Amino acid sequence: MKLQVTQENLNKALGTVARVANTRNALPILANVLLKTTNNRLSVAATNLDIAITEYCGAKVSEEGSITVPARLMQDFISNLPHGVIELRLEENKLHISTDQYNSVINGVVADDFPVMPAITDGKTWQISGQQLKKGLQQVIFAASNDQTRPVLTGVLLHSVKGMIYLAATDSHRLAEKNLGASEDTYSLLIPATAMQDLLRIIGDLEGDVRITSDDQQVLFQAGDVELVARLIDANYPDYRRLIPESFQVVATVKRTDLVNVTKVSSLFARESAGSITMNIDEQAQTISVRSVASQLGENTSNATGKVTGSGSITLNSRYLLDALQVMNGDEVSFCFNGKLEAAVVRDPKADDYVHIIMPLKS
């Protein structure tokens, strides 16, 4: 293998894929990145057996070849080189890296030992706007669980319902759902949230579409020059849509910034009680008040005015409410519930493409 590539392109590719390489895995080669010439381009790839990311960058290839090298060392080394052209030359599993000022050798491992995710040969393929998918992921991904004992909840569900595409995630304490628009196909993909976090970073400022291909076991996302393959979680996702109430006895619509501010202030006094705050909705006063108590420090009640129908109170986790409010876009937000023991719903009164459900705490 012999080629020339710019420091900028190689550094970007290593930054995209190297985070997947795992130094703690039982297979030492998984701590490496695969460098391979493909159609007069250099492909840079890494995998942890559940997720594989490949980025292609332009290169001037003189000799074809492939090698794997330690991901951390390669990334740190290339990032510290000055901008300009880098020459890569492979001799007996040793990768020679040279520029005008630097000459280095990194010991590699033959690429034959590098695990490759199986190709998706007979799957469905469709496209979606990259920025639309990015916005949807930002609004749901944080609601997925980190609890590995319940793997089904560590995923993000990408599925179609009645001709529409939805993203959904839940940790059983909260649920976020985003409508991404119309879909002609039917599918249901439960994708690890960790893979979706990587996809979020990959999409970045991508202006074009993301191409999605899937079968029963894997999903492939193609965004620009980057490909991400992830194994699907083999589990049945809860029928979460039946948890979304269709009508509410109590609805308070206020400015989103006002609700963010009063919730933030109250959360300062809620640290002792695991973020517990009580929302009091008063139809007569047309207010929503947020109260929190810290037995050692004091207590706080903050109020926001708005348009209120019905009265009642509910106790919930302030962090969950803030997480939901901070990913919403509208100037106003509606806070809705039916009783202190039933789920609260946060949504934009002028848009029905996003809904966030928060389960109450025992007051």
Kinemage of the C-alpha trace (Angstrom):
@kinemage 1
@onewidth
@group {chain A} dominant
@subgroup {mainchain}
@vectorlist {calphas} color= white
{ca met a 1} P 0.000 0.000 0.000
{ca lys a 2} L 1.260 3.426 -0.938
{ca leu a 3} L -0.764 6.614 -1.104
{ca gln a 4} L -0.936 10.319 -0.412
{ca val a 5} L -3.735 11.935 1.573
{ca thr a 6} L -4.218 15.348 3.168
{ca gln a 7} L -3.824 15.674 6.930
{ca glu a 8} L -7.231 17.375 7.127
{ca asn a 9} L -9.095 14.501 5.440
{ca leu a 10} L -7.314 11.733 7.339
{ca asn a 11} L -7.685 13.514 10.672
{ca lys a 12} L -11.421 14.021 10.076
{ca ala a 13} L -11.905 10.353 9.148
{ca leu a 14} L -9.995 9.114 12.196
{ca gly a 15} L -12.004 11.438 14.430
{ca thr a 16} L -15.232 9.985 13.027
{ca val a 17} L -14.417 6.286 13.396
{ca ala a 18} L -11.839 5.951 16.193
{ca arg a 19} L -14.340 6.487 19.032
{ca val a 20} L -15.853 3.079 18.161
{ca ala a 21} L -12.546 1.251 18.633
{ca asn a 22} L -12.550 -0.453 22.028
{ca thr a 23} L -9.330 -1.003 23.976
{ca arg a 24} L -11.170 -2.976 26.675
{ca asn a 25} L -12.500 -5.664 24.357
{ca ala a 26} L -11.265 -9.244 24.565
{ca leu a 27} L -10.149 -9.006 20.923
{ca pro a 28} L -7.066 -6.742 20.828
{ca ile a 29} L -7.561 -5.965 17.123
{ca leu a 30} L -10.781 -4.106 17.962
{ca ala a 31} L -8.574 -1.342 19.377
{ca asn a 32} L -7.278 -0.805 15.834
{ca val a 33} L -8.560 1.089 12.811
{ca leu a 34} L -8.561 -0.497 9.377
{ca leu a 35} L -6.892 1.500 6.596
{ca lys a 36} L -7.741 0.190 3.140
{ca thr a 37} L -7.548 1.506 -0.408
{ca thr a 38} L -10.862 1.266 -2.276
{ca asn a 39} L -11.507 2.655 -5.784
{ca asn a 40} L -8.694 5.187 -5.530
{ca arg a 41} L -9.946 6.296 -2.126
{ca leu a 42} L -8.773 5.534 1.396
{ca ser a 43} L -11.346 3.941 3.675
{ca val a 44} L -10.861 4.282 7.433
{ca ala a 45} L -12.940 1.886 9.553
{ca ala a 46} L -13.419 0.772 13.148
{ca thr a 47} L -15.817 -1.610 14.873
{ca asn a 48} L -16.756 -2.947 18.309
{ca leu a 49} L -18.733 -5.847 16.766
{ca asp a 50} L -22.056 -4.095 17.456
{ca ile a 51} L -21.327 -0.878 15.556
{ca ala a 52} L -19.017 -0.328 12.586
{ca ile a 53} L -18.176 3.071 11.094
{ca thr a 54} L -16.352 3.647 7.814
{ca glu a 55} L -15.367 6.971 6.268
{ca tyr a 56} L -14.009 7.326 2.751
{ca cys a 57} L -11.591 10.115 1.901
{ca gly a 58} L -9.976 11.162 -1.338
{ca ala a 59} L -6.403 9.970 -1.844
{ca lys a 60} L -3.767 9.582 -4.536
{ca val a 61} L -3.210 5.808 -4.500
{ca ser a 62} L -0.015 4.405 -6.022
{ca glu a 63} L -0.276 0.867 -4.624
{ca glu a 64} L -3.362 -0.914 -3.262
{ca gly a 65} L -3.293 -2.496 0.178
{ca ser a 66} L -4.670 -2.620 3.712
{ca ile a 67} L -3.457 -2.692 7.316
{ca thr a 68} L -4.815 -2.139 10.831
{ca val a 69} L -3.047 0.149 13.301
{ca pro a 70} L -3.773 1.225 16.912
{ca ala a 71} L -6.655 3.710 16.763
{ca arg a 72} L -5.638 5.929 19.672
{ca leu a 73} L -2.024 6.306 18.577
{ca met a 74} L -2.947 6.911 14.949
{ca gln a 75} L -5.571 9.508 15.802
{ca asp a 76} L -3.393 11.399 18.276
{ca phe a 77} L -0.404 11.328 15.928
{ca ile a 78} L -2.234 12.530 12.808
{ca ser a 79} L -4.079 15.262 14.721
{ca asn a 80} L -0.739 16.741 15.793
{ca leu a 81} L 0.723 16.890 12.299
{ca pro a 82} L 0.615 20.189 10.394
{ca his a 83} L -1.848 20.646 7.545
{ca gly a 84} L -0.598 19.359 4.223
{ca val a 85} L 0.022 16.128 2.346
{ca ile a 86} L 0.868 12.921 4.227
{ca glu a 87} L 2.396 9.882 2.555
{ca leu a 88} L 1.422 6.415 3.846
{ca arg a 89} L 3.574 3.457 2.812
{ca leu a 90} L 3.182 -0.122 3.975
{ca glu a 91} L 6.225 -2.390 4.279
{ca glu a 92} L 5.930 -5.793 6.017
{ca asn a 93} L 3.026 -4.777 8.292
{ca lys a 94} L 4.769 -1.557 9.264
{ca leu a 95} L 3.021 1.667 8.268
{ca his a 96} L 5.508 4.379 7.322
{ca ile a 97} L 4.027 7.868 7.717
{ca ser a 98} L 5.965 10.800 6.324
{ca thr a 99} L 5.560 14.522 5.702
{ca asp a 100} L 8.059 17.267 4.952
{ca gln a 101} L 9.055 17.370 8.636
{ca tyr a 102} L 8.089 14.003 10.135
{ca asn a 103} L 8.972 10.385 9.494
{ca ser a 104} L 7.317 7.750 11.692
{ca val a 105} L 6.626 4.037 11.669
{ca ile a 106} L 3.612 2.391 13.333
{ca asn a 107} L 3.534 -1.366 13.748
{ca gly a 108} L 0.344 -2.804 12.287
{ca val a 109} L -1.633 -6.041 12.264
{ca val a 110} L -2.684 -7.714 9.018
{ca ala a 111} L -6.147 -6.673 7.885
{ca asp a 112} L -7.229 -10.313 7.394
{ca asp a 113} L -7.784 -10.565 11.167
{ca phe a 114} L -10.056 -7.505 11.288
{ca pro a 115} L -13.741 -8.455 11.810
{ca val a 116} L -16.123 -7.170 9.148
{ca met a 117} L -19.862 -6.689 9.666
{ca pro a 118} L -21.863 -8.872 7.254
{ca ala a 119} L -23.186 -7.023 4.217
{ca ile a 120} L -26.907 -6.313 3.981
{ca thr a 121} L -27.796 -8.067 0.733
{ca asp a 122} L -31.591 -8.295 0.785
{ca gly a 123} L -32.969 -5.369 2.737
{ca lys a 124} L -35.239 -2.355 2.413
{ca thr a 125} L -33.725 0.984 1.416
{ca trp a 126} L -35.161 4.466 1.827
{ca gln a 127} L -33.958 8.042 2.334
{ca ile a 128} L -34.672 10.806 4.799
{ca ser a 129} L -33.450 14.382 5.140
{ca gly a 130} L -30.266 14.441 7.208
{ca gln a 131} L -31.258 17.559 9.148
{ca gln a 132} L -34.755 16.203 9.763
{ca leu a 133} L -33.290 12.986 11.180
{ca lys a 134} L -30.765 14.970 13.249
{ca lys a 135} L -33.473 17.120 14.824
{ca gly a 136} L -35.572 14.060 15.585
{ca leu a 137} L -32.679 12.257 17.253
{ca gln a 138} L -31.848 15.310 19.365
{ca gln a 139} L -35.426 15.338 20.654
{ca val a 140} L -35.708 11.648 21.610
{ca ile a 141} L -32.313 10.042 22.156
{ca phe a 142} L -31.794 11.339 25.701
{ca ala a 143} L -34.929 9.511 26.850
{ca ala a 144} L -33.391 6.074 26.148
{ca ser a 145} L -32.218 4.058 29.148
{ca asn a 146} L -28.595 3.325 30.114
{ca asp a 147} L -29.624 0.237 32.094
{ca gln a 148} L -28.015 -2.732 30.336
{ca thr a 149} L -30.178 -5.164 32.343
{ca arg a 150} L -33.129 -3.990 30.223
{ca pro a 151} L -31.591 -3.909 26.727
{ca val a 152} L -34.913 -3.237 24.987
{ca leu a 153} L -35.034 0.222 26.614
{ca thr a 154} L -31.451 1.094 25.588
{ca gly a 155} L -32.593 1.422 21.993
{ca val a 156} L -34.265 4.049 19.838
{ca leu a 157} L -37.254 2.769 17.885
{ca leu a 158} L -37.463 3.877 14.241
{ca his a 159} L -40.767 2.652 12.903
{ca ser a 160} L -43.711 3.421 10.661
{ca val a 161} L -47.321 3.794 11.842
{ca lys a 162} L -50.202 4.484 9.463
{ca gly a 163} L -47.949 5.872 6.748
{ca met a 164} L -45.811 8.056 9.048
{ca ile a 165} L -42.228 7.617 10.324
{ca tyr a 166} L -41.654 7.906 14.075
{ca leu a 167} L -38.636 7.942 16.379
{ca ala a 168} L -39.292 6.927 19.983
{ca ala a 169} L -37.265 6.287 23.142
{ca thr a 170} L -38.129 5.586 26.767
{ca asp a 171} L -36.442 4.608 30.034
{ca ser a 172} L -39.836 3.767 31.636
{ca his a 173} L -39.803 7.078 33.573
{ca arg a 174} L -40.233 9.246 30.493
{ca leu a 175} L -41.009 8.816 26.811
{ca ala a 176} L -40.208 10.945 23.773
{ca glu a 177} L -41.757 10.519 20.318
{ca lys a 178} L -41.007 12.482 17.145
{ca asn a 179} L -42.919 12.339 13.863
{ca leu a 180} L -40.439 12.531 10.968
{ca gly a 181} L -43.025 12.693 8.182
{ca ala a 182} L -44.671 10.407 5.645
{ca ser a 183} L -43.394 6.954 4.701
{ca glu a 184} L -44.406 4.583 1.932
{ca asp a 185} L -42.719 1.563 3.521
{ca thr a 186} L -43.454 -0.312 6.734
{ca tyr a 187} L -40.628 -1.157 9.116
{ca ser a 188} L -39.719 -1.380 12.779
{ca leu a 189} L -36.050 -1.031 13.740
{ca leu a 190} L -34.813 -1.057 17.347
{ca ile a 191} L -31.376 0.543 17.134
{ca pro a 192} L -28.915 0.904 20.047
{ca ala a 193} L -28.954 4.474 21.366
{ca thr a 194} L -25.137 4.428 21.339
{ca ala a 195} L -25.228 3.888 17.574
{ca met a 196} L -27.707 6.734 17.199
{ca gln a 197} L -25.390 9.015 19.207
{ca asp a 198} L -22.635 8.225 16.715
{ca leu a 199} L -25.034 8.845 13.817
{ca leu a 200} L -25.946 12.224 15.325
{ca arg a 201} L -22.277 13.237 15.303
{ca ile a 202} L -21.823 11.916 11.758
{ca ile a 203} L -24.778 13.838 10.332
{ca gly a 204} L -23.480 17.145 11.712
{ca asp a 205} L -24.133 19.836 9.120
{ca leu a 206} L -24.912 17.384 6.312
{ca glu a 207} L -27.207 19.119 3.836
{ca gly a 208} L -28.290 16.058 1.860
{ca asp a 209} L -30.250 12.931 2.629
{ca val a 210} L -29.290 9.969 4.777
{ca arg a 211} L -29.751 6.638 3.009
{ca ile a 212} L -31.021 3.827 5.257
{ca thr a 213} L -30.829 0.117 4.423
{ca ser a 214} L -31.989 -2.588 6.829
{ca asp a 215} L -32.755 -6.259 7.181
{ca asp a 216} L -33.856 -8.321 10.179
{ca gln a 217} L -30.496 -8.059 11.952
{ca gln a 218} L -28.706 -4.874 10.894
{ca val a 219} L -29.210 -1.323 9.712
{ca leu a 220} L -26.879 0.716 7.498
{ca phe a 221} L -26.857 4.523 7.493
{ca gln a 222} L -25.020 6.279 4.643
{ca ala a 223} L -24.425 9.987 5.240
{ca gly a 224} L -22.107 11.671 2.771
{ca asp a 225} L -18.774 9.813 2.809
{ca val a 226} L -19.555 7.956 6.043
{ca glu a 227} L -21.256 4.610 6.596
{ca leu a 228} L -22.497 3.341 9.954
{ca val a 229} L -23.668 -0.238 10.427
{ca ala a 230} L -25.353 -1.308 13.676
{ca arg a 231} L -26.784 -4.573 14.919
{ca leu a 232} L -30.452 -4.264 15.783
{ca ile a 233} L -31.645 -5.081 19.301
{ca asp a 234} L -33.555 -8.364 19.082
{ca ala a 235} L -36.529 -7.577 21.333
{ca asn a 236} L -40.137 -6.455 21.146
{ca tyr a 237} L -40.494 -2.783 22.009
{ca pro a 238} L -43.303 -1.872 24.430
{ca asp a 239} L -46.558 -0.690 22.853
{ca tyr a 240} L -45.838 2.815 24.078
{ca arg a 241} L -48.452 4.610 21.967
{ca arg a 242} L -51.273 3.381 24.184
{ca leu a 243} L -49.678 5.366 27.042
{ca ile a 244} L -50.218 8.691 25.266
{ca pro a 245} L -53.475 10.237 26.588
{ca glu a 246} L -55.890 11.566 23.974
{ca ser a 247} L -57.541 14.199 26.220
{ca phe a 248} L -56.668 16.109 29.385
{ca gln a 249} L -58.503 17.585 32.341
{ca val a 250} L -55.727 20.082 33.099
{ca val a 251} L -53.870 22.056 30.413
{ca ala a 252} L -51.529 24.995 31.055
{ca thr a 253} L -50.019 26.813 28.082
{ca val a 254} L -47.184 29.195 28.946
{ca lys a 255} L -44.107 30.709 27.362
{ca arg a 256} L -41.470 28.004 27.106
{ca thr a 257} L -38.704 30.266 28.447
{ca asp a 258} L -40.853 31.149 31.483
{ca leu a 259} L -41.415 27.474 32.330
{ca val a 260} L -37.704 26.722 31.834
{ca asn a 261} L -36.756 29.530 34.215
{ca val a 262} L -39.166 28.654 37.030
{ca thr a 263} L -38.272 24.962 36.759
{ca lys a 264} L -34.533 25.683 36.869
{ca val a 265} L -34.918 27.839 39.984
{ca ser a 266} L -37.043 25.228 41.735
{ca ser a 267} L -34.637 22.447 40.785
{ca leu a 268} L -31.944 24.161 42.882
{ca phe a 269} L -34.017 23.386 45.974
{ca ala a 270} L -34.876 19.879 44.744
{ca arg a 271} L -31.406 18.355 44.843
{ca glu a 272} L -31.986 16.667 48.207
{ca ser a 273} L -35.165 15.010 46.928
{ca ala a 274} L -33.781 13.578 43.664
{ca gly a 275} L -35.106 16.509 41.656
{ca ser a 276} L -38.671 16.262 42.935
{ca ile a 277} L -40.839 19.317 42.202
{ca thr a 278} L -44.602 19.848 42.482
{ca met a 279} L -46.461 21.590 39.666
{ca asn a 280} L -49.637 23.387 40.769
{ca ile a 281} L -52.020 24.502 38.030
{ca asp a 282} L -54.645 27.089 39.000
{ca glu a 283} L -57.401 27.872 36.487
{ca gln a 284} L -58.805 30.765 38.508
{ca ala a 285} L -55.428 32.527 38.818
{ca gln a 286} L -54.355 31.399 35.322
{ca thr a 287} L -50.947 30.386 36.711
{ca ile a 288} L -48.619 27.435 36.845
{ca ser a 289} L -46.493 27.354 39.992
{ca val a 290} L -43.509 25.133 40.671
{ca arg a 291} L -42.675 24.287 44.295
{ca ser a 292} L -39.687 22.479 45.787
{ca val a 293} L -38.520 21.849 49.331
{ca ala a 294} L -35.029 21.205 50.679
{ca ser a 295} L -35.322 20.273 54.341
{ca gln a 296} L -31.817 21.506 55.155
{ca leu a 297} L -31.769 24.594 52.931
{ca gly a 298} L -35.276 25.983 52.579
{ca glu a 299} L -38.016 26.004 49.978
{ca asn a 300} L -39.037 27.773 46.785
{ca thr a 301} L -42.195 28.549 44.842
{ca ser a 302} L -41.933 30.067 41.371
{ca asn a 303} L -44.880 31.168 39.212
{ca ala a 304} L -45.544 31.627 35.516
{ca thr a 305} L -48.737 32.994 33.982
{ca gly a 306} L -50.435 31.604 30.924
{ca lys a 307} L -53.640 30.170 29.531
{ca val a 308} L -54.971 27.538 31.956
{ca thr a 309} L -57.872 25.098 31.712
{ca gly a 310} L -58.601 23.012 34.807
{ca ser a 311} L -56.806 22.886 38.138
{ca gly a 312} L -54.636 20.283 39.825
{ca ser a 313} L -51.154 19.335 41.003
{ca ile a 314} L -48.587 16.718 40.075
{ca thr a 315} L -45.095 15.854 41.351
{ca leu a 316} L -42.326 14.925 38.934
{ca asn a 317} L -38.589 14.968 38.290
{ca ser a 318} L -37.370 18.465 37.395
{ca arg a 319} L -34.502 17.144 35.271
{ca tyr a 320} L -36.905 15.210 33.049
{ca leu a 321} L -39.024 18.324 32.527
{ca leu a 322} L -36.001 20.496 31.732
{ca asp a 323} L -34.635 17.914 29.295
{ca ala a 324} L -37.925 18.002 27.393
{ca leu a 325} L -38.256 21.789 27.401
{ca gln a 326} L -34.707 22.348 26.153
{ca val a 327} L -35.169 20.311 22.956
{ca met a 328} L -38.451 21.979 21.993
{ca asn a 329} L -38.511 24.833 19.487
{ca gly a 330} L -41.764 26.739 19.901
{ca asp a 331} L -42.258 29.930 21.875
{ca glu a 332} L -45.035 28.296 23.896
{ca val a 333} L -45.425 24.921 25.573
{ca ser a 334} L -48.450 23.074 26.918
{ca phe a 335} L -48.170 21.113 30.154
{ca cys a 336} L -51.043 18.620 30.387
{ca phe a 337} L -52.232 15.907 32.778
{ca asn a 338} L -55.357 14.189 34.131
{ca gly a 339} L -54.433 13.459 37.744
{ca lys a 340} L -51.468 13.410 40.070
{ca leu a 341} L -50.950 9.664 39.526
{ca glu a 342} L -51.182 9.783 35.727
{ca ala a 343} L -48.544 10.723 33.167
{ca ala a 344} L -47.913 14.375 32.330
{ca val a 345} L -47.503 15.395 28.697
{ca val a 346} L -45.345 18.248 27.419
{ca arg a 347} L -45.962 19.406 23.852
{ca asp a 348} L -45.997 22.388 21.520
{ca pro a 349} L -49.580 23.696 21.210
{ca lys a 350} L -48.889 24.787 17.621
{ca ala a 351} L -47.169 21.581 16.431
{ca asp a 352} L -48.190 17.969 16.860
{ca asp a 353} L -45.000 16.295 15.644
{ca tyr a 354} L -43.389 15.944 19.093
{ca val a 355} L -44.710 14.645 22.380
{ca his a 356} L -42.908 14.066 25.665
{ca ile a 357} L -44.410 12.036 28.511
{ca ile a 358} L -43.153 12.183 32.106
{ca met a 359} L -44.337 9.726 34.749
{ca pro a 360} L -45.276 11.282 38.099
{ca leu a 361} L -43.498 10.767 41.409
{ca lys a 362} L -45.319 9.861 44.592
{ca ser a 363} L -45.745 13.155 46.417
